Amino acid sequence: MSQLVAGIDSSSQSTKVVLVRAEDGVVVDQASSPHPVGTEVDPQAWWEALQLAGSGLLDRAAAIGVGGQQHGMVALDADGAVVRPALLWNDLRSAPQIADVIAHFGGEQQTADAIGSVPPASFTVTKLRWMAENEPENAERTSAVMLPHDWLTWMLAGGPGSGAEMVTDHGDASGTGYYSPARRDWLPEVAAWALGRGPGGPAPQLPRIAGPGEVVGTTTGGAQLSAGTGDNMAAALGLCLRDGDVVVSIGTSGTAFCVTDSPRADPTGSVSGFADASGRYLPLVCTVNASRILSVTARLLGVDHDEFAALALAAEPGAGGLTFLPYMDGERTPNRPTATGVLSGLTSGVQREDLARAAVEALLGSLGDAIDALGVVPGRVLVIGGAARNPAVQQLAPAVWGLPVEFPVPGEYVALGAARQAAWALSGADEPPAWAPPETTAFTADPTPVVRRRYDVLRDRTADWTESRA
């Protein structure tokens, strides 16, 4: 009988669990449960969602892996209790602390050299610094710091009072801002500084960094636990990426990433120099605004997703001269945390179809910037995420990007990657199991360079704006 493994995707929106065959990754069952809305959440809500989604699935698994949203700050006291609600990746209140972090390292290049990235407000180090400056009592109480996937893996192993070890992986650790991708180790003195502890002050406990195929513990039900990883690293495993692949993920956030053999240290802050979940590296560019660009515009137009796509496809390229800069909730790439959205070219002749088309072109313009920032020539571009199912995205992406684009069959690739890591740990092998990559559908289109030119002009023209949502 085939052994089964479970993969968990704990995102900002929900927990998804897939149960798959260990030898080939074929999904045999799956379930999901929603998370509360917000940019700060009590981690207990993730645990409750995991219990609901995993009911009847996790107890059938011989091994379990957790893929989780990156960067989230889970601060624990000396007893392992949560100090305050977790600040999530998309909570940008720590934007003012970015300058503190850069100054601490001595400049942008020095920061990138030390931690692989010039951190945006998403990174955990800025959130710790925010807590030290705004909630010093909570910072003082903080005895350990974990990431969402670390905490869930620890809870599966028994959690507070159980003696279970706190463990993470290199991939998710590399998104904290107190880890060195070049050294492949923590920088505990940086975490201590971020929490406001002076030179020589006590560093918080940080999870042990496990190897990519390591068994790190067992659940209370006896299933083996893999190290888990961040959501983007898990997606790379689930897609069975090969050299030359660039992945664009369009979910709550937008990302573009690829797998490389060497770490990146981009002083501009555009590219995050992450490690991956296999022992290599995962340079990644992230945008805060992604699928929400489409859903907000659809709501303004009073249409559902299908009608929205039809409207966008009915308009001409360039949306009748309407150009949308979609930084509605601030932006991470480029680093404009206080920005708002901008519509340019609005005239009395603009139609509903033009507004829908402008939103899709704006999404693709923003993600085109992300692809370009990686600095690689894509062998192929794979698009995943909820918005990848939108017919307008599928048909317009190759036109706006000027590249052929492949759309893998819809799947829970973060959860599948976590399951593949679990199967790797279960096997004891040196490499992850050789699952078949997903089938894809290719789309091509005549390039529409005028769309990118107009988008680029608007983006650059607003670079010095200091708009605020206040």
N, C-alpha and C positions, 0 to 999 in steps of 0.2 A: 504494500500500500504506500502511496506517495506521502511523504511528510509535508505538512502544511506550515507556512510561516505567515505572520501578520505584519503589515506595514501600516503605520499611523501617520497621518498628516494633520498636525495641529496648527491651523492657520489662524489669522486674526478673525476669520469669519466662522469657522466650524472645525469640528474634528471629523475626519474621514478615516475609516478602517477598511483595509482590503485583506482578504485571506486568499493566499495563492499557493500553488504547488511549488515546492522549493526547487525542484529540478529544472523547471522551464518557465516559471512566472505566470502560468495561466491562472486567472482569477476565478475562484470558485464561489466567493461570497463577498459582500461589502455592505457597509452601512455608514450613516453620518448623523451628526447631531450639531445644532447651531451653538455659537458662542454669543455672549452679550455684545451689543454694539458699544464702541468706544475705543479710545486710545490708551486708557488705563483700565485694567481688569484684575479682579481677584483671581489668582491662579486656580483657586478651588473650582471656579467655573469650568476651566479646561479639564480638570480631573473628573468632574461630574459628567461633562460631555463625553469624555473618553469611556466612562463606565456605561453610558447609554449606547454609544455607537459600537463599543466592543462587546456588548452583551451577546453571548452565544457565538462569538467569533474568537476572542482571545483565548478562551479555554480550549479551543481546538488546535492552537498553534504550538509547535515545538520550539519556535523562536520568534521574538518580536523585536522590531526596530521602530524608532520614533523619528520622524522628520518634523521639525518645528519651525515656526516663524523666527527669523533671525533677530538678534540685537536686543530682544526684550529683557528688561531688568527685573530679575526676581531676587529681592533682598531678603535674607533670612537672619533671624536672631540666633543666639547661642543654643537654643533648644530646637532649631529647625523650623520655627514658625515664621510665616510670611510677615515682614515688617510693615509693608504698605502695598496697595495694589500695584501690580506690575505695570511699568511704563512700556508700551509697545513700540515697535519700530517706527510707526507712523505718528507717534507723539513728538511734536517738534518744539515743545516748550524749552528744550535744552539748547536751542540754536545759539543763544548768547555765550554758552560755555564752549563752543567750538574754538573761539579765539583763545580761551584759556588753555585748551589742550595743545593748540599749535604753539603758543608761547612757551608752554612747559617743555616741549621738545626742541624749541629754538628756531622754528620756521617750517614752511610747508615741506621742503625737500627732506629736512631732518625727520619730520613727522612721518612722511611716507617711507623713508628708509627704516624707521624704527618699527612701525606697525603695519606697513604695507599699504596704507591708505591715508589720505587726509580726511578725517572723519566728518561726516555730516551729522546732523542732530539725531539721526537714527541710531548711531553707534552707542553701545552701552556705556562707554567711558564718559560721554557727555552727560548721560542721564545720572550716573553716579555723582558727577561734579555738580549737577543741578541740585540733587538731593542734599549734598553737603552744604551748599550755599543757601538753600531755601527751607530745608527740613533737617537741620543739624542734629536734632534728637534722633531721628530715624537713621541718619548716617552713623551716629555713634552706636546705635543698637545693632547695626549690620555686622554680623559675624561671618557670613558667607554670601557669595553672589553666584547665581546660576542663570542660565538661559532657559527659555521655555522648554526646549526639548530635553535639557539636562534634568530639569525638575520633574518632568513627567516620567523619564526613565527611572529616576530615583524613587518616585512614588510607586511605580510598578514593582520595584524591588523591596518595598516596604515603607519607605519614607522616614519621617522623624521617629526616633526612638528604636528603630529596627536594627541599627548597626549597618545598614546598607551604605555602600560607598557612593560618594558623589563623583560622577564620571561624565566626561564630554568627549568630543572628537576635535581633530584639528580644523575641520571645515567650519563648524559653528564658532569655535573659539576665535578664529581669525576675523570675525566680525565684531569683536568686543571693543578693540582699541587698546587693550592691554595684553596683547599677544603679538609675538614676532613671527611672521611667516618665514623669514629667512632663517631664524634660529629654531623655528618650530617648537616654541615653548612660551609659557606665560611670562609676562613682565609684572610680577606681583607688586613691585614698588610703584608702578603706574596706577594700579588699582587702589593702593593705599593713598597715594596723592589725590586721586580723584575723590576719595571719600573725605578729604580734608585732614588727613593725618600727616603730621609733619615728618621731616626727614627721620628715618629710622622708626617711624610709627608702624603699628601692627597692620599687616596686609590682611584683607579678608581671606577666608578659605576659598580657594578656587577648585573646581572639580579636576580630578586627575584626567589627563588627556590620554585616551586609549588609542591603540592602533586601529586601522580601518576595518580589519576583519576579526577583531577581538570579541570574545565573550566577556561581558563586564559584570554579569550577575545573573540571578534568576528571579522570576516573579514568585509571588507567594503561592501560585499554582504550579510552579515547577518548570515554566517555560524559560529558555535561555534568552538573555537580553544582549543585543548588540549595542555598540556605543551610541547609535543614533547620529543625527547630523542636522544641519540647517536645511531649510526647504529647497533652496536653489541647488545645493549640493546633492540632495536626495533626487531632485528632478533630473540632474545630470546622470545619476546612476540608473534611474528608471527609464531614461531614453536611450541608454547604452551608447552614449556619445562617442564619436570617433574624431580623430584629429581633423581640423578644418571645419567642423560643425560650429555654427553659431546658433544659439537658442534665444528666441525672444518669447518671453512669457508675459501674457497680458491678463493679469488678475487685478486684485485690489491695487497692487503696485505693478509697475512694468519693469522688466529686467531684460538685459542682453548679456549673455555670458558664453564662454568657451573654456575648454580644458587645455592647459599648457603644461610644459615640463619645468618652467622657470617662474619664480615669483615676480610680481609687478610692484613697482613703487612709483605711482603717478603723483607728482607734486601738485598737479592742478586740482586734484580731488575728484575728477570725473570717474576714474576707474578704481574700484576697490580691489586691493590685491589679496583676495581670499585664497586659502587652501581649499582643496576639494575633499571628498570623502573616500578617495582611493589612494592617497599618498602623493597626488600631483597638486596642481594649482588651478584656481577658477577665477580669473579676472572677470569682474562683473560691474556693469553699470546699471544703476537703479533709478527709476522715476517714482515719485509719490503718486502722481495722477496717471491712471491707466483706464481700466474698464469703466470707472466712474465718469469719465469724460462722456462716454456714450450714454450711460444711464441717466445722467443729469440732463443732457440735451434731449433725450427721449421724453423725460418727464416734462420739460418745458414745452415740448411740442404736443404733449398729450397723447403719445402713441406707445404701443408696446414694442418689444425688441424687433419683431418681424416687420412691423410697419416702418420702424425707424430704418432698418436696413434697406427696405424698398425705396423709401424716400431718398436715402443717400445715393443709391445706385441710379435713381432717375435724374439726378443733377449732372451737369457737365463737369469735367475736371476743372479744378480751380474754384468751384462753388460760386460762380457768378461774381468773382472778385472778393468774396468773403474769406478772411483768414482769421483763424482762432488760435491764440496762444493759450494752452489749456492748463495753466498753473493755478488751478482754482483753490487748492488747499495748501499753498506754498509749494515749493519744489525742492527736490534733493539734487537732481542733475538737469540743468545747472543748479548751483547752490543758491536758491532764492527762497528761503523759508518763510518770508513774509509776503511773497508775491500773491497776486490774484489774477484771474483770467482776463484776457484782453481780446476783444473782437475788433477787427480792422476791416474797412471796406464796406461798412453797413450803409446801404442806400435804400431808397423807397422801392427799388426794383427787386430786392432780395426776396426769395421764395422760401417756403418751409423746407423744400428739398435742398436748397443751398445751405441752410443751417445744419441739416443732418450731414450733408457731404463735408462741410467744413469741420465738423466734430471728428469725423473719421479721419480726414486728412490731418487734423491736428494731432490726434493720437499717433498716427503713423509718422508724422514729422518728428514728434518727440522721441519715439522709439528709433527712428532713423538716426537721430543724434546719438542715441545710445550705442547703436551698431557701429557708427563711425568712430566713436570714442575708444572702442576696443583696440583699434589700430591693426586689425587683421583683415586679410582678404578672405571672405567666407567661401569655403568650398560648397556649402549649402546653408540655407537659413531655415530653421525649423521653428514654427510658431505654435505655442501651446497656451493653455489657460482658457478661462471661460469665454472671453471675448474672441478667441480664435475660431469659435463656431459661428460668428456673425458673418453672413454672406458678403456684406460690404467690406469687412476687414479682409476676407479671403481674396476678393477680386481686386481691391485697391492696393493692397500691400505691395505686390510686385511692381505696380505702376509708380507709386510714390518712392519706393526704395530703389527702383531701377535694377532689381535682382529677381531671379526666379525664387519662389518661396514654396516650401513644403509644409503641409499641415498634417501632423500625425493624427491617427484616429483618436477621438476623444478618450481620455483616460485619466486616472488619478495618478499622475506620474510622480508626484512627491511621495505618496503612499507606496507606490510600486518600488521606488528607489529605496525607501526604508525597508520594504520587504526583501529586496535584493540584498541589502546589507545584512539583514537577519539571516537569510539563507547562506550568505558568505560565512558568517560567524558559526552557523550550525555545521557547515561542511568542514571547517578547520583548514581550508585550502589557502594558498597564497594569493589567489586572485578571486574576484567575484564570479559567481556562476555565469556561464555564457548564455544568457537568455537571448532570444531573438529580438532584434530591435522592432519597434512598432511599424506597422504599415503607414504609408503617408500618401497624401494626395497633393500633386504639384499644381501650382497656379503660375501662369505667366501673363504678362500684359505689356503693352507699349509704355515705355517710361513717360512720366509727366513731370519733367524737371522744373517747370514753372511753379508747380505746387511747392516743391522744396525751396525754391528761391524765395518765394513770397514768405514762406514760413521762416526761413533764415533771416530775412530782413526784419521781420517783426520781432523775432527773438532778440536780435542784436540791438535793435532800436530801443528796446525796453530794458536793456541790461542795467542801466543806472537808476531805474525807477525804484522807489522805496514805498510802494503801495503796501497798505496794511489792511487786514480784516477788522482791525479795532474800530 
